[in-house]
Amino acid sequence: MRLAYVRSNRRGETDRLLSELAEALQAEGVALSGVVKDQDYASRHANGCDMKLRVLPGGPVIKITQDLGDGSDACRLDATALTSAVSQVEADPMARTELFILNKYGPEERAGRGFCAAMAAALERGIPVIVGVGGASEPDFLRFAGGLAEALPDDMEQLKAWCCGAMLIAKHAPWTEASTAW
């Protein structure tokens, strides 16, 4: 099982890195599943709490936040839209998936919902998983990972290197569904 996470102290950097990682890997022909932040969508709010997710590999772009007005400081997450994104990811049987990417282990995952089942399904199939984790969610993510997650620096070359190594290991592991060695 290969599970890694990345976090950055720079606002928006983890989202940017994972989106660019997905783009670069897809350009190289790597089969991906999961979601990344749509970097073409500009948030209306200074705190970035207005976002769209791009379902991998080529699925729809889904806005997962709702407009609560400029004065609102309540959570803008649109649970119905997030559930739609989760359903899109879970509908993919991941038969050819080489890597699963999740842009953010957030409040829904901290509560055991969101993309938790999709990540677990990928790991059970021997598919490496890389996850973006914010500082507030890190303790919960580490509990979810059960001590099996590797922390990665917020550096594109090191992320690519981990992904390539993890995919190579998964490809040659005869006990995984992701393996072609059967």
PEKARA-V735412 format. One record per residue. N is the residue number from 1. RES is the residue in one small letter. PSI is psi in whole degrees, -180 to 180 (none if undefined). Layout:
n:N res:RES psi:PSI
n:N res:RES psi:PSI
//
This chain:
n:1 res:m psi:128
n:2 res:r psi:115
n:3 res:l psi:128
n:4 res:a psi:158
n:5 res:y psi:155
n:6 res:v psi:141
n:7 res:r psi:154
n:8 res:s psi:149
n:9 res:n psi:-8
n:10 res:r psi:125
n:11 res:r psi:127
n:12 res:g psi:-6
n:13 res:e psi:-40
n:14 res:t psi:-45
n:15 res:d psi:-46
n:16 res:r psi:-47
n:17 res:l psi:-47
n:18 res:l psi:-35
n:19 res:s psi:-45
n:20 res:e psi:-35
n:21 res:l psi:-48
n:22 res:a psi:-44
n:23 res:e psi:-46
n:24 res:a psi:-44
n:25 res:l psi:-40
n:26 res:q psi:-37
n:27 res:a psi:-27
n:28 res:e psi:2
n:29 res:g psi:11
n:30 res:v psi:133
n:31 res:a psi:119
n:32 res:l psi:156
n:33 res:s psi:162
n:34 res:g psi:-154
n:35 res:v psi:150
n:36 res:v psi:159
n:37 res:k psi:137
n:38 res:d psi:107
n:39 res:q psi:-12
n:40 res:d psi:-13
n:41 res:y psi:124
n:42 res:a psi:123
n:43 res:s psi:141
n:44 res:r psi:-12
n:45 res:h psi:140
n:46 res:a psi:-30
n:47 res:n psi:1
n:48 res:g psi:5
n:49 res:c psi:59
n:50 res:d psi:103
n:51 res:m psi:161
n:52 res:k psi:145
n:53 res:l psi:143
n:54 res:r psi:120
n:55 res:v psi:129
n:56 res:l psi:147
n:57 res:p psi:-39
n:58 res:g psi:28
n:59 res:g psi:-169
n:60 res:p psi:166
n:61 res:v psi:126
n:62 res:i psi:125
n:63 res:k psi:121
n:64 res:i psi:11
n:65 res:t psi:158
n:66 res:q psi:153
n:67 res:d psi:113
n:68 res:l psi:6
n:69 res:g psi:155
n:70 res:d psi:-31
n:71 res:g psi:-7
n:72 res:s psi:138
n:73 res:d psi:14
n:74 res:a psi:163
n:75 res:c psi:128
n:76 res:r psi:-1
n:77 res:l psi:130
n:78 res:d psi:99
n:79 res:a psi:-35
n:80 res:t psi:-43
n:81 res:a psi:-40
n:82 res:l psi:-41
n:83 res:t psi:-37
n:84 res:s psi:-43
n:85 res:a psi:-43
n:86 res:v psi:-45
n:87 res:s psi:-40
n:88 res:q psi:-44
n:89 res:v psi:-45
n:90 res:e psi:-22
n:91 res:a psi:-20
n:92 res:d psi:122
n:93 res:p psi:-5
n:94 res:m psi:26
n:95 res:a psi:-36
n:96 res:r psi:3
n:97 res:t psi:133
n:98 res:e psi:-21
n:99 res:l psi:138
n:100 res:f psi:129
n:101 res:i psi:131
n:102 res:l psi:123
n:103 res:n psi:-35
n:104 res:k psi:128
n:105 res:y psi:99
n:106 res:g psi:-160
n:107 res:p psi:-38
n:108 res:e psi:-40
n:109 res:e psi:-37
n:110 res:r psi:-29
n:111 res:a psi:5
n:112 res:g psi:10
n:113 res:r psi:-148
n:114 res:g psi:-127
n:115 res:f psi:12
n:116 res:c psi:-48
n:117 res:a psi:-38
n:118 res:a psi:-41
n:119 res:m psi:-45
n:120 res:a psi:-41
n:121 res:a psi:-42
n:122 res:a psi:-47
n:123 res:l psi:-40
n:124 res:e psi:-30
n:125 res:r psi:0
n:126 res:g psi:14
n:127 res:i psi:126
n:128 res:p psi:146
n:129 res:v psi:133
n:130 res:i psi:134
n:131 res:v psi:139
n:132 res:g psi:135
n:133 res:v psi:127
n:134 res:g psi:162
n:135 res:g psi:-41
n:136 res:a psi:-28
n:137 res:s psi:-10
n:138 res:e psi:-47
n:139 res:p psi:-41
n:140 res:d psi:-40
n:141 res:f psi:-44
n:142 res:l psi:-35
n:143 res:r psi:-44
n:144 res:f psi:-43
n:145 res:a psi:-14
n:146 res:g psi:36
n:147 res:g psi:8
n:148 res:l psi:-1
n:149 res:a psi:141
n:150 res:e psi:129
n:151 res:a psi:133
n:152 res:l psi:148
n:153 res:p psi:160
n:154 res:d psi:65
n:155 res:d psi:122
n:156 res:m psi:-44
n:157 res:e psi:-39
n:158 res:q psi:-33
n:159 res:l psi:-45
n:160 res:k psi:-42
n:161 res:a psi:-44
n:162 res:w psi:-47
n:163 res:c psi:-47
n:164 res:c psi:-43
n:165 res:g psi:-43
n:166 res:a psi:-40
n:167 res:m psi:-36
n:168 res:l psi:-45
n:169 res:i psi:-46
n:170 res:a psi:-38
n:171 res:k psi:-33
n:172 res:h psi:7
n:173 res:a psi:109
n:174 res:p psi:-16
n:175 res:w psi:1
n:176 res:t psi:153
n:177 res:e psi:-26
n:178 res:a psi:-14
n:179 res:s psi:145
n:180 res:t psi:8
n:181 res:a psi:-5
n:182 res:w psi:none
//
